Amino acid sequence: MSDEIKLHVIAYQEADVWLAQGVEYDILARADSFDLLPQAFSDAVAKTIAIGAALDRAPLDGIKPAPDKFKAMLRASIPVQAKDPVLIGKTAPPLDITFAKVA
């Protein structure tokens, strides 16, 4: 198994929905509350990895970084939760996901 994949995620609210946008990889998830967002994002990453595996690709291979505005949002945000490494099956590396909330 490869080294863990580190992800920074911007959490922000639009209307009554919370969104989680990956910075290193352009992956988006939504949830009805901030508390549900980490699991929703982990699920989205797991599904992305599974699709890649079905195409014989390495985990997250070919997934581009998010647009630059999300890097700027990360710099202006407050780290709120460092999630323990997430294991996705035996063939995928563990994920180290850090959430930051837009101030």
PyMOL commands that place a pseudoatom at each C-alpha (Angstrom):
pseudoatom trace, name=CA, resn=MET, resi=1, chain=A, elem=C, hetatm=0, pos=[0.000, 0.000, 0.000]
pseudoatom trace, name=CA, resn=SER, resi=2, chain=A, elem=C, hetatm=0, pos=[1.255, 3.504, -0.801]
pseudoatom trace, name=CA, resn=ASP, resi=3, chain=A, elem=C, hetatm=0, pos=[1.861, 6.364, 1.593]
pseudoatom trace, name=CA, resn=GLU, resi=4, chain=A, elem=C, hetatm=0, pos=[-1.188, 8.189, 2.841]
pseudoatom trace, name=CA, resn=ILE, resi=5, chain=A, elem=C, hetatm=0, pos=[-2.784, 10.889, 0.712]
pseudoatom trace, name=CA, resn=LYS, resi=6, chain=A, elem=C, hetatm=0, pos=[-3.095, 14.253, 2.465]
pseudoatom trace, name=CA, resn=LEU, resi=7, chain=A, elem=C, hetatm=0, pos=[-6.096, 16.371, 1.578]
pseudoatom trace, name=CA, resn=HIS, resi=8, chain=A, elem=C, hetatm=0, pos=[-7.094, 19.859, 2.640]
pseudoatom trace, name=CA, resn=VAL, resi=9, chain=A, elem=C, hetatm=0, pos=[-10.792, 20.579, 2.425]
pseudoatom trace, name=CA, resn=ILE, resi=10, chain=A, elem=C, hetatm=0, pos=[-12.624, 23.901, 2.520]
pseudoatom trace, name=CA, resn=ALA, resi=11, chain=A, elem=C, hetatm=0, pos=[-15.977, 23.748, 4.312]
pseudoatom trace, name=CA, resn=TYR, resi=12, chain=A, elem=C, hetatm=0, pos=[-18.455, 26.497, 3.547]
pseudoatom trace, name=CA, resn=GLN, resi=13, chain=A, elem=C, hetatm=0, pos=[-22.180, 27.076, 3.565]
pseudoatom trace, name=CA, resn=GLU, resi=14, chain=A, elem=C, hetatm=0, pos=[-24.345, 28.102, 0.624]
pseudoatom trace, name=CA, resn=ALA, resi=15, chain=A, elem=C, hetatm=0, pos=[-27.974, 28.739, 1.533]
pseudoatom trace, name=CA, resn=ASP, resi=16, chain=A, elem=C, hetatm=0, pos=[-28.962, 25.779, 3.746]
pseudoatom trace, name=CA, resn=VAL, resi=17, chain=A, elem=C, hetatm=0, pos=[-26.356, 23.326, 2.409]
pseudoatom trace, name=CA, resn=TRP, resi=18, chain=A, elem=C, hetatm=0, pos=[-22.788, 22.722, 3.552]
pseudoatom trace, name=CA, resn=LEU, resi=19, chain=A, elem=C, hetatm=0, pos=[-20.155, 22.071, 0.886]
pseudoatom trace, name=CA, resn=ALA, resi=20, chain=A, elem=C, hetatm=0, pos=[-16.730, 20.464, 1.205]
pseudoatom trace, name=CA, resn=GLN, resi=21, chain=A, elem=C, hetatm=0, pos=[-14.289, 21.272, -1.596]
pseudoatom trace, name=CA, resn=GLY, resi=22, chain=A, elem=C, hetatm=0, pos=[-10.978, 19.470, -1.848]
pseudoatom trace, name=CA, resn=VAL, resi=23, chain=A, elem=C, hetatm=0, pos=[-7.996, 21.708, -2.602]
pseudoatom trace, name=CA, resn=GLU, resi=24, chain=A, elem=C, hetatm=0, pos=[-5.355, 19.262, -3.875]
pseudoatom trace, name=CA, resn=TYR, resi=25, chain=A, elem=C, hetatm=0, pos=[-8.005, 17.299, -5.777]
pseudoatom trace, name=CA, resn=ASP, resi=26, chain=A, elem=C, hetatm=0, pos=[-11.146, 18.854, -7.272]
pseudoatom trace, name=CA, resn=ILE, resi=27, chain=A, elem=C, hetatm=0, pos=[-13.655, 16.751, -5.345]
pseudoatom trace, name=CA, resn=LEU, resi=28, chain=A, elem=C, hetatm=0, pos=[-16.863, 18.233, -3.946]
pseudoatom trace, name=CA, resn=ALA, resi=29, chain=A, elem=C, hetatm=0, pos=[-19.329, 16.864, -1.407]
pseudoatom trace, name=CA, resn=ARG, resi=30, chain=A, elem=C, hetatm=0, pos=[-22.455, 18.267, 0.206]
pseudoatom trace, name=CA, resn=ALA, resi=31, chain=A, elem=C, hetatm=0, pos=[-24.280, 17.688, 3.477]
pseudoatom trace, name=CA, resn=ASP, resi=32, chain=A, elem=C, hetatm=0, pos=[-27.175, 19.157, 5.402]
pseudoatom trace, name=CA, resn=SER, resi=33, chain=A, elem=C, hetatm=0, pos=[-24.933, 20.130, 8.340]
pseudoatom trace, name=CA, resn=PHE, resi=34, chain=A, elem=C, hetatm=0, pos=[-21.260, 20.750, 9.033]
pseudoatom trace, name=CA, resn=ASP, resi=35, chain=A, elem=C, hetatm=0, pos=[-21.154, 17.705, 11.319]
pseudoatom trace, name=CA, resn=LEU, resi=36, chain=A, elem=C, hetatm=0, pos=[-22.150, 15.429, 8.418]
pseudoatom trace, name=CA, resn=LEU, resi=37, chain=A, elem=C, hetatm=0, pos=[-19.653, 16.971, 6.007]
pseudoatom trace, name=CA, resn=PRO, resi=38, chain=A, elem=C, hetatm=0, pos=[-16.506, 14.950, 6.888]
pseudoatom trace, name=CA, resn=GLN, resi=39, chain=A, elem=C, hetatm=0, pos=[-18.258, 11.636, 6.207]
pseudoatom trace, name=CA, resn=ALA, resi=40, chain=A, elem=C, hetatm=0, pos=[-19.828, 12.969, 2.999]
pseudoatom trace, name=CA, resn=PHE, resi=41, chain=A, elem=C, hetatm=0, pos=[-16.411, 14.087, 1.747]
pseudoatom trace, name=CA, resn=SER, resi=42, chain=A, elem=C, hetatm=0, pos=[-14.742, 10.797, 2.710]
pseudoatom trace, name=CA, resn=ASP, resi=43, chain=A, elem=C, hetatm=0, pos=[-17.497, 8.948, 0.828]
pseudoatom trace, name=CA, resn=ALA, resi=44, chain=A, elem=C, hetatm=0, pos=[-16.976, 11.134, -2.261]
pseudoatom trace, name=CA, resn=VAL, resi=45, chain=A, elem=C, hetatm=0, pos=[-13.232, 10.437, -2.202]
pseudoatom trace, name=CA, resn=ALA, resi=46, chain=A, elem=C, hetatm=0, pos=[-13.855, 6.695, -1.759]
pseudoatom trace, name=CA, resn=LYS, resi=47, chain=A, elem=C, hetatm=0, pos=[-16.203, 6.668, -4.759]
pseudoatom trace, name=CA, resn=THR, resi=48, chain=A, elem=C, hetatm=0, pos=[-13.687, 8.616, -6.850]
pseudoatom trace, name=CA, resn=ILE, resi=49, chain=A, elem=C, hetatm=0, pos=[-10.958, 6.116, -5.937]
pseudoatom trace, name=CA, resn=ALA, resi=50, chain=A, elem=C, hetatm=0, pos=[-13.271, 3.182, -6.759]
pseudoatom trace, name=CA, resn=ILE, resi=51, chain=A, elem=C, hetatm=0, pos=[-14.076, 4.624, -10.191]
pseudoatom trace, name=CA, resn=GLY, resi=52, chain=A, elem=C, hetatm=0, pos=[-10.366, 5.091, -10.861]
pseudoatom trace, name=CA, resn=ALA, resi=53, chain=A, elem=C, hetatm=0, pos=[-9.635, 1.525, -9.775]
pseudoatom trace, name=CA, resn=ALA, resi=54, chain=A, elem=C, hetatm=0, pos=[-12.283, 0.240, -12.192]
pseudoatom trace, name=CA, resn=LEU, resi=55, chain=A, elem=C, hetatm=0, pos=[-10.345, 2.083, -14.917]
pseudoatom trace, name=CA, resn=ASP, resi=56, chain=A, elem=C, hetatm=0, pos=[-7.021, 0.595, -13.699]
pseudoatom trace, name=CA, resn=ARG, resi=57, chain=A, elem=C, hetatm=0, pos=[-5.819, 3.973, -12.400]
pseudoatom trace, name=CA, resn=ALA, resi=58, chain=A, elem=C, hetatm=0, pos=[-3.878, 4.731, -9.247]
pseudoatom trace, name=CA, resn=PRO, resi=59, chain=A, elem=C, hetatm=0, pos=[-5.907, 6.401, -6.478]
pseudoatom trace, name=CA, resn=LEU, resi=60, chain=A, elem=C, hetatm=0, pos=[-6.937, 9.930, -7.528]
pseudoatom trace, name=CA, resn=ASP, resi=61, chain=A, elem=C, hetatm=0, pos=[-4.806, 9.725, -10.678]
pseudoatom trace, name=CA, resn=GLY, resi=62, chain=A, elem=C, hetatm=0, pos=[-6.050, 12.273, -13.195]
pseudoatom trace, name=CA, resn=ILE, resi=63, chain=A, elem=C, hetatm=0, pos=[-8.033, 14.339, -10.670]
pseudoatom trace, name=CA, resn=LYS, resi=64, chain=A, elem=C, hetatm=0, pos=[-6.855, 17.927, -11.067]
pseudoatom trace, name=CA, resn=PRO, resi=65, chain=A, elem=C, hetatm=0, pos=[-6.467, 20.414, -8.203]
pseudoatom trace, name=CA, resn=ALA, resi=66, chain=A, elem=C, hetatm=0, pos=[-9.389, 22.674, -7.398]
pseudoatom trace, name=CA, resn=PRO, resi=67, chain=A, elem=C, hetatm=0, pos=[-9.449, 26.143, -8.984]
pseudoatom trace, name=CA, resn=ASP, resi=68, chain=A, elem=C, hetatm=0, pos=[-7.058, 28.669, -7.408]
pseudoatom trace, name=CA, resn=LYS, resi=69, chain=A, elem=C, hetatm=0, pos=[-9.851, 30.478, -5.561]
pseudoatom trace, name=CA, resn=PHE, resi=70, chain=A, elem=C, hetatm=0, pos=[-10.086, 27.504, -3.188]
pseudoatom trace, name=CA, resn=LYS, resi=71, chain=A, elem=C, hetatm=0, pos=[-6.374, 27.791, -2.330]
pseudoatom trace, name=CA, resn=ALA, resi=72, chain=A, elem=C, hetatm=0, pos=[-7.023, 31.419, -1.416]
pseudoatom trace, name=CA, resn=MET, resi=73, chain=A, elem=C, hetatm=0, pos=[-10.038, 30.354, 0.658]
pseudoatom trace, name=CA, resn=LEU, resi=74, chain=A, elem=C, hetatm=0, pos=[-7.829, 27.830, 2.470]
pseudoatom trace, name=CA, resn=ARG, resi=75, chain=A, elem=C, hetatm=0, pos=[-5.307, 30.520, 3.385]
pseudoatom trace, name=CA, resn=ALA, resi=76, chain=A, elem=C, hetatm=0, pos=[-8.119, 32.686, 4.800]
pseudoatom trace, name=CA, resn=SER, resi=77, chain=A, elem=C, hetatm=0, pos=[-9.884, 29.873, 6.651]
pseudoatom trace, name=CA, resn=ILE, resi=78, chain=A, elem=C, hetatm=0, pos=[-9.720, 28.451, 10.147]
pseudoatom trace, name=CA, resn=PRO, resi=79, chain=A, elem=C, hetatm=0, pos=[-8.618, 24.815, 10.599]
pseudoatom trace, name=CA, resn=VAL, resi=80, chain=A, elem=C, hetatm=0, pos=[-11.451, 23.173, 12.489]
pseudoatom trace, name=CA, resn=GLN, resi=81, chain=A, elem=C, hetatm=0, pos=[-10.963, 19.454, 12.272]
pseudoatom trace, name=CA, resn=ALA, resi=82, chain=A, elem=C, hetatm=0, pos=[-8.124, 17.112, 11.499]
pseudoatom trace, name=CA, resn=LYS, resi=83, chain=A, elem=C, hetatm=0, pos=[-9.685, 13.799, 10.633]
pseudoatom trace, name=CA, resn=ASP, resi=84, chain=A, elem=C, hetatm=0, pos=[-7.880, 10.596, 11.511]
pseudoatom trace, name=CA, resn=PRO, resi=85, chain=A, elem=C, hetatm=0, pos=[-6.561, 8.725, 8.492]
pseudoatom trace, name=CA, resn=VAL, resi=86, chain=A, elem=C, hetatm=0, pos=[-9.394, 7.080, 6.578]
pseudoatom trace, name=CA, resn=LEU, resi=87, chain=A, elem=C, hetatm=0, pos=[-8.841, 3.586, 5.210]
pseudoatom trace, name=CA, resn=ILE, resi=88, chain=A, elem=C, hetatm=0, pos=[-10.545, 2.760, 1.914]
pseudoatom trace, name=CA, resn=GLY, resi=89, chain=A, elem=C, hetatm=0, pos=[-10.113, -0.899, 1.153]
pseudoatom trace, name=CA, resn=LYS, resi=90, chain=A, elem=C, hetatm=0, pos=[-6.890, -2.856, 1.062]
pseudoatom trace, name=CA, resn=THR, resi=91, chain=A, elem=C, hetatm=0, pos=[-5.500, -1.443, -2.173]
pseudoatom trace, name=CA, resn=ALA, resi=92, chain=A, elem=C, hetatm=0, pos=[-6.035, 2.291, -1.591]
pseudoatom trace, name=CA, resn=PRO, resi=93, chain=A, elem=C, hetatm=0, pos=[-3.723, 4.351, 0.596]
pseudoatom trace, name=CA, resn=PRO, resi=94, chain=A, elem=C, hetatm=0, pos=[-5.119, 5.856, 3.799]
pseudoatom trace, name=CA, resn=LEU, resi=95, chain=A, elem=C, hetatm=0, pos=[-6.424, 9.419, 3.547]
pseudoatom trace, name=CA, resn=ASP, resi=96, chain=A, elem=C, hetatm=0, pos=[-5.371, 12.163, 5.963]
pseudoatom trace, name=CA, resn=ILE, resi=97, chain=A, elem=C, hetatm=0, pos=[-8.118, 14.789, 5.617]
pseudoatom trace, name=CA, resn=THR, resi=98, chain=A, elem=C, hetatm=0, pos=[-7.897, 18.214, 7.251]
pseudoatom trace, name=CA, resn=PHE, resi=99, chain=A, elem=C, hetatm=0, pos=[-10.987, 20.418, 7.219]
pseudoatom trace, name=CA, resn=ALA, resi=100, chain=A, elem=C, hetatm=0, pos=[-10.921, 24.216, 7.323]
pseudoatom trace, name=CA, resn=LYS, resi=101, chain=A, elem=C, hetatm=0, pos=[-13.990, 26.383, 7.748]
pseudoatom trace, name=CA, resn=VAL, resi=102, chain=A, elem=C, hetatm=0, pos=[-14.346, 29.629, 5.824]
pseudoatom trace, name=CA, resn=ALA, resi=103, chain=A, elem=C, hetatm=0, pos=[-14.425, 32.485, 8.317]
for i in range(1, 103): cmd.bond("trace and resi %d" % i, "trace and resi %d" % (i + 1))
show_as sticks, trace
zoom trace
